[in-house]
Amino acid sequence: MGQRSQNMIQIMKDNLMEYVTVIGLEVHSQLKTNAKMFCGCKNSFGESPNTMICPVCLGLPGALPSLNKKVIEYAVMAGSALNCTIAKESKMDRKNYFYPDIPKAFQISQFDQPLCEGGHLMIETPNGQKRLGITRIHIEEDAGKLIHMEGSDQSVVDYNRSGIPLIEIVSEPDMRSADEAYAYLTNLKAILEYIEVSDCNMQEGSLRCDANISIMPKGSSTFGTKTEIKNMNSFKGIHKAITYEVARQKKVLESGKTVSQETRLWDANQEKTFLMRSKEDAHDYRYFPEPDLPVIDFITSSYVEKIKNDLPELPKDRRKRFVEKHGLPEYDANVLTSQKVLADYFEQCLEKYPEPKLVSNWVMGSLLKELNDNHLTADQSKVSPEALVELIKYVQNQTISHQNAKVVFETMFKEGKDAEQVIEEKGLKQISDTGELETVIQEILSQNAKSVESFKSGNQKAIGFLLGQVMYKTKGKANPKVVREILLKHLS
């Protein structure tokens, strides 16, 4: 056992086996440019396999790359939004390795001169705000996609993804828990969506994350041996994977063994990590400057300044505006601005019905529930902002009860119908006619003499029971306010 391991074990004993978790994240995000990074092929998801390719994508002899300038613009936007310093001069490098999804046996990436460096992102923690550092953001091309054939030891490859532009965002190892990593990722995703450089769709692979995790004894200043976890396709999955891996490493150290530097995969079904490959030493990718591309030297101060000034409103600014302009609680503002499309939906509702808190309650309640249950985003909802506002107005003018309005919304969401149509079809229009309600109330009072006497004897809760009976009799369609007024008149 080496001196370093002996020192760490001694520190563990001195601190009663208390550990500090150290997490760094590498996030790959596809940029939603129209064309790929080095050719004119369409940047599109879901096309038939191997139809969006050309000699440049496939690295055929004699094919030369030409850098898509929009990639630089989007990367500078991301770097500016994440408080990075933008390099005045940058370059592309060849990262050499052989794998079936890289047909030319090298990836065009960036090594020692990344486009963006030294940024940061703020998250909320139980102890207040925390600053998480960003080491660098560099641009590179994506690889193709290997598809493993079920029930076979063979794989096929789709090169449509080959050459799609990526930014790789590398954090500092500043996160100390799975919760902090989750907060970092949700904030990062929101920023990229707000500036509209990526759709961040994890199901389609346009946002991917690798986590580097280690633990060290409390009181130590030396990081432990890290493991890298891959194959995570949701933020909840990343949270679970980090939690599992931290517990696994603790168990290894407490047994007197040492953690091995390795790459592990996350199995979402078994909720555990398993070994992919050992990684005792860093791979020698034999980086060298890409000879077929010139140095990126057109990024002037005025170019960067213009991009910064033209950035759309960022999540933190929109949260602040929702609180100050619309008078929303901090919690509402945080939820509504967590997704750009949700915040857009909310503000489109306000344009039709300027009652922020009332609209917020519906968006955060019924709408968000249905979206989450169906794995959809607000822009995919069959209930448009105009349709939701129509339903809210029916509740406010007492055409329909709030409880029945929830039933109406569920049908609107599933079938795409408007509120008026659903209310008519289900016969849910609220009964406010006093003559019609008088008949029902008289019947309820005659059937519940004991409750009537109980109320007259001073039991104020008895009226609640009688009101409930009227609502039950009318299948929830009676106007509770009118019912209460009539009941009080009779009971007095």
Secondary structure, DSSP 8 states (H G I E B T S, - for coil): --HHHHHHHHHHHHTTT-EEEEEEEEEEEE---SB-SSSS-B--SS--TT-S--HHHHT-TT------HHHHHHHHHHHHHTT-EE-SSB--EEEE--BTTBTTSEEEE-SSS-SEEEEEEEEEETTEEEEEEEEEEEEEE---EEEE-TTSS-EEEEGGGTT-EEEEEEE-S-B-SHHHHHHHHHHHHHHHHHTTS----TTTTSEEEEEEEEEEETT--S----EEEEEE-SHHHHHHHHHHHHHHHHHHHHTT-----EEEEEETTTTEEEEEEE-SS------EE-TTS--B----HHHHHHHHHT----HHHHHHHHHHTT---HHHHHHHTSSHHHHHHHHHHHHH---HHHHHHHIIIIIHHHHHHTT--GGG-SS-HHHHHHHHHHHHTTSS-HHHHHHHHHHHHHH---HHHHHHHHT---B--HHHHHHHHHHHHHH-HHHHHHHHTT-TTHHHHHHHHHHHHTTT-B-HHHHHHHHHHHH-
